[in-house]
């Protein structure tokens, strides 16, 4: 028996939410609907400008693990936080939510715990401004053999490739997992991340067991239209998943192809939609479901999280799966 059914590795970021309108975004020079990395000074300015702030443990992969914990899987998270108030909050909140935060908060050093200032518009679109802080120092020394090597499934965050040490941590974790019979996969994270690391990501698509991305990320990766991009990806990867923002999800494994229908709803807050899709999909994969069922589980989990404020599920996802006849 493996220690963990799913281990994630990614940026440990405290999400700080506030609601705002488009005029505020324009005034503050915030580009709507995307994730931007910001420096410390800019991060402090935006943090101070937020009204009625709410905070929660975040980071893309950590959000996915929270969804998998909701579904009852044993999970661990490889991340890095400072031994400051936000870092202690983060580690405690992850453990309280059922995911083992395997690395203790780091004392000393200059960089604080990472945080993302998320401005949610009336249409549910989120504009993320992330100060990476100590997360940018995540490295191979943070990846323990007994964690990555004891994972049935490893889930990696493409954003880690923005830092050389993150890339090394990522590759060490994947090597340990696969050497011990586990499956390792990646979320492409966003089209700009793909643009920055296209050659590395194309190599990873060939080396890893599964890859999750949206239509814009796949088009960016192969610099062509979606149909051609997915055809190429299917030749390169063991399992390809493509989400399409309110449209049917496409899943391809070799010659096998499945489509998971999406029920369109108006989002209250789109934060975490991709993260919870990944949770539902990975749950299906971990429990031996078909491609179509795994994709549908992802869609149900994503629909739940966009129906309320925040990036993590508030409803029993298994109950929703039962209602949909998926389990």
C-alpha positions in Angstrom: 0.0 0.0 0.0 1.2 3.5 -0.9 1.2 6.1 1.8 -0.7 8.6 -0.3 -3.2 8.1 -3.1 -2.4 11.6 -4.5 0.5 13.9 -3.8 0.6 17.4 -5.2 3.6 19.7 -5.6 3.2 23.4 -6.2 3.1 26.9 -4.9 1.7 27.2 -1.4 -0.2 30.5 -1.6 -2.6 32.2 0.7 -5.5 33.4 -1.5 -6.8 36.8 -0.4 -10.2 37.6 -2.0 -12.1 40.9 -2.5 -14.9 41.9 -4.8 -14.3 44.7 -7.3 -15.8 46.2 -10.4 -14.1 46.7 -13.8 -13.4 50.4 -13.1 -11.4 49.5 -10.0 -9.4 47.0 -12.1 -8.7 49.7 -14.7 -7.7 52.2 -12.0 -5.2 49.8 -10.4 -3.8 48.6 -13.8 -5.0 45.0 -13.2 -5.6 42.9 -16.3 -8.9 41.2 -16.0 -9.2 37.4 -16.0 -5.6 36.3 -15.9 -2.9 35.5 -13.3 -0.1 38.0 -13.1 3.1 37.7 -11.0 3.8 40.8 -9.0 6.8 42.0 -7.0 6.6 42.6 -3.2 6.0 46.3 -3.4 3.1 45.9 -5.9 1.7 43.1 -3.9 1.6 45.2 -0.7 -0.1 48.0 -2.6 -2.8 45.8 -3.9 -3.3 44.1 -0.6 -3.8 47.4 1.1 -6.4 48.4 -1.6 -8.6 45.4 -0.9 -11.8 45.9 1.0 -13.5 43.3 3.1 -10.7 40.8 2.5 -11.2 37.1 3.0 -8.3 34.6 3.1 -8.0 30.9 2.4 -5.2 28.5 1.7 -4.7 28.4 -2.0 -2.4 27.6 -4.9 -3.7 25.6 -7.9 -2.5 22.2 -6.9 -3.4 22.7 -3.2 -7.0 23.6 -4.3 -7.1 20.3 -6.2 -5.9 18.4 -3.2 -8.6 20.0 -1.1 -11.2 18.6 -3.6 -9.6 15.2 -3.5 -9.7 15.3 0.3 -13.4 16.2 0.1 -13.8 13.0 -1.9 -12.1 10.9 0.7 -8.7 10.2 -0.8 -5.5 10.3 1.3 -3.4 13.3 0.1 -0.1 15.1 0.7 1.2 18.4 -0.4 4.8 19.4 -1.1 5.1 23.2 -0.7 7.1 25.9 1.1 5.8 28.5 3.5 7.6 30.9 5.9 7.2 30.5 9.7 5.1 33.7 9.8 1.4 34.2 10.6 0.3 33.5 7.0 2.5 30.4 6.7 1.4 28.9 10.0 -2.2 29.6 9.0 -1.6 27.9 5.7 0.0 24.7 7.1 -2.6 24.4 9.8 -5.5 24.9 7.4 -4.2 22.3 5.0 -3.8 19.7 7.8 -7.3 20.6 9.2 -8.8 20.0 5.7 -7.3 16.5 5.6 -4.2 17.1 3.4 -0.8 16.4 5.0 1.3 19.5 4.6 4.6 17.6 4.6 7.2 20.4 5.1 7.3 22.4 8.3 7.1 26.2 7.9 10.7 27.6 7.3 12.1 29.8 10.0 14.5 32.7 9.2 15.2 34.1 5.7 13.8 37.2 4.2 10.9 36.1 2.0 7.4 35.9 3.5 4.7 33.4 2.8 3.3 33.7 -0.7 -0.1 35.4 -1.3 -2.4 36.0 -4.2 -4.6 39.1 -4.3 -7.7 37.9 -6.2 -10.2 40.5 -7.4 -13.6 39.0 -8.3 -15.8 40.9 -10.8 -19.6 40.9 -10.8 -19.6 38.5 -13.7 -17.6 36.0 -11.6 -14.3 36.5 -13.5 -11.2 36.5 -11.3 -8.1 38.6 -11.7 -5.2 37.2 -9.8 -2.1 39.1 -8.7 0.4 36.7 -7.2 3.5 37.5 -5.1 5.4 34.3 -4.9 7.5 35.1 -1.8 9.1 32.0 -0.3 7.3 29.7 -2.8 9.8 30.8 -5.4 12.5 29.0 -3.3 10.8 25.5 -3.4 13.5 23.2 -4.5 14.5 19.5 -4.8 15.6 19.5 -1.1 11.8 19.9 -0.2 10.9 16.7 -2.0 11.3 13.7 0.4 11.7 10.2 -1.0 9.1 8.9 1.4 6.5 11.4 0.1 6.9 11.5 -3.7 8.0 7.9 -3.8 5.0 6.8 -1.9 2.3 8.4 -4.1 0.0 6.4 -6.4 -0.6 9.6 -8.4 1.5 12.8 -8.5 0.0 16.0 -9.7 2.4 18.8 -10.7 1.8 22.5 -11.3 3.2 24.1 -14.5 3.8 27.4 -12.7 6.8 25.8 -10.9 8.7 26.0 -14.1 9.0 29.7 -13.7 11.9 29.1 -11.2 14.9 26.8 -11.8 14.7 25.3 -8.3 11.0 24.7 -8.8 11.8 22.9 -12.1 14.3 20.7 -10.3 11.8 19.9 -7.5 9.2 19.0 -10.0 11.4 16.7 -12.0 12.8 15.0 -8.8 9.2 14.3 -7.6 8.1 12.9 -10.9 11.1 10.6 -11.1 10.6 9.3 -7.6 6.9 8.7 -8.2 7.3 6.9 -11.5 10.3 4.9 -10.4 8.1 3.4 -7.7 5.2 2.5 -10.0 3.1 5.7 -9.6 1.6 7.9 -12.3 2.8 11.5 -12.7 1.0 14.3 -14.5 0.9 18.0 -14.9 -1.6 20.9 -15.3 -0.3 23.4 -17.9 -1.4 26.3 -15.7 -2.0 29.1 -18.2 -1.2 30.0 -21.8 1.5 32.5 -20.7 3.2 29.9 -18.6 3.1 27.6 -21.7 4.6 30.4 -23.8 7.5 30.7 -21.4 8.3 27.0 -21.2 7.1 25.6 -24.5 10.0 23.3 -25.2 10.1 21.9 -21.6 6.4 21.3 -21.6 6.5 19.5 -24.9 9.1 17.2 -23.5 7.0 16.7 -20.3 3.9 15.8 -22.4 5.9 12.9 -23.9 7.4 11.8 -20.5 4.5 12.1 -18.1 1.4 9.8 -17.8 -1.3 12.5 -18.1 -1.6 16.2 -19.0 -4.5 18.5 -18.2 -4.9 21.9 -20.0 -7.5 24.2 -21.5 -8.0 24.9 -25.2 -5.9 28.0 -25.1 -3.0 26.2 -23.4 -3.0 23.3 -25.9 -3.1 25.8 -28.8 -0.2 27.7 -27.3 1.8 24.5 -26.7 1.7 23.4 -30.3 1.2 26.8 -31.9 -1.8 25.6 -34.0 -5.6 25.2 -33.9 -7.1 23.1 -31.2 -7.9 20.1 -33.4 -4.4 19.8 -34.7 -2.9 20.5 -31.3 -4.9 17.7 -29.7 -4.0 15.3 -32.5 -0.4 16.0 -31.9 -0.8 15.8 -28.1 -2.5 12.4 -28.4 0.5 11.1 -30.3 2.9 12.5 -27.6 1.1 11.8 -24.3 -0.4 8.8 -22.5 -3.5 10.7 -21.6 -4.6 14.2 -22.7 -7.4 16.2 -21.2 -8.7 19.5 -22.7 -11.3 21.7 -20.9 -13.1 24.3 -23.0 -14.6 26.9 -20.6 -18.3 25.9 -20.6 -18.1 23.6 -23.6 -17.7 19.8 -23.6 -14.4 18.4 -22.3 -12.3 16.3 -24.6 -10.3 13.3 -23.3 -7.9 11.3 -25.4 -5.8 8.2 -24.5 -4.2 6.6 -27.5 -7.0 5.6 -29.9 -9.6 6.1 -27.2 -11.5 9.4 -27.2 -14.3 10.5 -24.9 -16.3 13.7 -24.5 -17.7 14.9 -21.1 -20.7 17.2 -21.5 -20.8 20.4 -19.5 -24.0 21.9 -18.1 -23.5 25.6 -18.4 -24.2 27.8 -15.4 -23.5 31.4 -14.6 -20.6 31.5 -12.2 -20.7 33.3 -8.9 -16.9 33.1 -8.8 -14.8 31.3 -11.4 -11.9 30.9 -9.0 -10.8 27.3 -8.8 -12.8 25.9 -11.7 -9.8 24.3 -13.4 -8.4 23.1 -10.0 -11.7 21.3 -9.1 -12.1 19.9 -12.5 -8.7 18.3 -12.0 -9.8 17.0 -8.6 -12.9 15.3 -10.0 -10.9 13.9 -13.0 -8.0 12.6 -10.8 -10.5 11.0 -8.4 -12.0 9.1 -11.4 -8.5 8.0 -12.5 -7.6 7.0 -9.0 -10.7 4.8 -8.6 -10.5 3.2 -12.0 -13.3 5.0 -13.8 -13.6 5.3 -17.6 -12.4 8.3 -19.4 -15.9 9.6 -19.9 -16.9 9.1 -16.3 -13.7 10.7 -15.0 -14.3 13.7 -17.3 -17.8 14.1 -16.1 -16.7 13.9 -12.4 -14.4 16.8 -13.2 -17.2 18.8 -14.7 -19.5 18.2 -11.7 -16.7 19.3 -9.3 -16.0 22.4 -11.4 -19.7 23.4 -11.5 -19.9 23.1 -7.7 -17.0 25.4 -7.0 -18.1 28.2 -9.4 -21.5 28.2 -7.7 -20.1 30.0 -4.7 -17.3 32.3 -3.5 -13.9 30.7 -3.1 -11.7 28.1 -4.8 -12.6 25.0 -2.8 -15.7 22.8 -2.6 -18.3 23.5 0.0 -20.6 20.5 -0.8 -20.0 16.8 -0.5 -18.7 16.0 -4.0 -19.4 12.3 -3.6 -23.1 13.1 -3.0 -23.1 15.1 -6.2 -21.5 12.3 -8.1 -24.2 9.9 -6.8 -26.9 12.3 -7.8 -25.5 12.3 -11.3 -25.3 8.5 -11.4 -21.5 8.5 -11.6 -20.8 6.3 -8.5 
